[in-house]
Amino acid sequence: MRQNRLFTGIYVLGTGLSIAFTMILFIILYIKFAPIYPEYNRNRMLVVGPVTVLGKHDATNSTNIGVSPKCADLFRNLPHLDKLSLCCPLHNGFNNKVLIPELDREEPASINFVDADYWKVFTFDFISGKPFTEAAVKSALPEAVITEDMAMRIFARTDVSGKNIILDGGEVKIMGVVKRVSAATPNTAADIFLPYSYYGINQVDDRQEGLKGNFICFLLAKSEGDKDELRNEVIEAVKKYNDADKDYTSDLMGQPDEYWKSSLRGVAEGESELISIIRNILYVLFALLVIPAMNLCGLNSSRMEERMAEFGVRKAFGASNRSIMMQILTENFMLTLMGGVIGLVFAYAVAFSSGNLIVHLFDNFVMPNSVSADITTEMLLNPALFISVLLICLVLNVLSAFLPAMAALRHSIINAIQTKR
């Protein structure tokens, strides 16, 4: 390292940047796919969102952001279903502002309309009070759960269960306060959670087309191994519904999705669009790993040429190709490890400072949300990401050093020594 400072600097910097951008990609995918607060049940969750409705008697074709509450009746008694929840995180026409008369101002808020089982499907931590009940949902009671951030913005404290807020011109009672959430988990990101019956959006018009509606349906399997059976049961239930519907055919477009796939699905995206997104992610991963490895391989090849005489002398004194190879790989791994540490620090700095920029990098559709996309330490400081960094270092080490070393060690002792004549 001291003898070849330029080579060392270029190698460490190149490795660091490659690992940094790869780590940022891994952080994005981890946030989208892995069980994190308040979505620890992602590993046994299926999601039904956008639905396309086709007319059986004409050429009508319409797509909606979500499904109808009819889905709850279709899926609730499926054998492999544990819990089911409906929520509506986007509803136009509702005044998403909380009136604070004491301060004579309105505070913007993101509203999520949910059912009573929402608190069983997702794992919120209540720091005050409790969630509203099924009776409150059925009776359309003006009750709400708010986040600790919203409580601090309105009351400057979090123990506010039982207090009232003025929302959309009416008083709403606060039943509970939950730990803060991040827009990095869009299905659970909101400032205020209301019963979906509060605004009447759960009403089903008999003339409504098929299963088209405003809701996202979350299905929790009894175990992770039951997801395939549950998916087949949902598909069969929709097929029976379509057979009984005389006017429309509801197409779930390949759903229900596993959670990781639903996080990549936008409005009206079929399987082909999802495959395209996955392919783009793989292309990015290829560019971040293989292309830098090829450049580092070129650097190592030139370095091996300079060290041919050294290898020839060592082999003349009895060193085996294996021992020399281990020396090369060890040296290279030390440089890669240095670059990995630098890249890891840089990746974490970008993740903490960028917020929405990286969280929604692969999203074709992002719901409007006033909740900030904070990257929490739980999303970053976990064994899976550290193991990923180590594996990246090993892959770069092998790809960039093994082939040049093999080519260099094929030379005979005489030819290797004569390279410096």
Salt bridges, closest charged atoms under 4 A:
GLU39 OE1 - ARG42 NH2 2.78
ASP82 OD2 - ARG44 NH1 3.17
ASP82 OD1 - LYS83 NZ 3.40
GLU107 OE1 - ARG105 NH1 2.37
GLU107 OE2 - ARG153 NE 3.01
ASP117 OD2 - ARG76 NH1 3.66
ASP117 OD1 - LYS120 NZ 3.63
ASP149 OD2 - ARG180 NE 3.28
ASP159 OD1 - ARG157 NH1 2.97
ASP191 OD1 - ARG153 NH1 3.34
ASP205 OD2 - ARG207 NH2 3.31
GLU209 OE1 - LYS212 NZ 2.93
ASP228 OD1 - ARG231 NH1 2.90
GLU233 OE2 - HIS80 ND1 2.49
ASP243 OD2 - LYS239 NZ 3.53
ASP247 OD1 - HIS57 NE2 3.69
ASP257 OD2 - ARG265 NE 2.49
GLU258 OE1 - LYS227 NZ 2.75
GLU258 OE2 - ARG231 NH2 3.68
GLU271 OE1 - LYS261 NZ 3.62
GLU271 OE2 - ARG265 NH2 3.46
GLU306 OE1 - ARG303 NH1 2.92
GLU310 OE1 - ARG307 NE 3.08
GLU331 OE1 - ARG307 NH1 2.74
ASP363 OD1 - LYS32 NZ 2.68
ASP363 OD2 - HIS360 ND1 2.99
ASP374 OD2 - ARG180 NH2 2.52
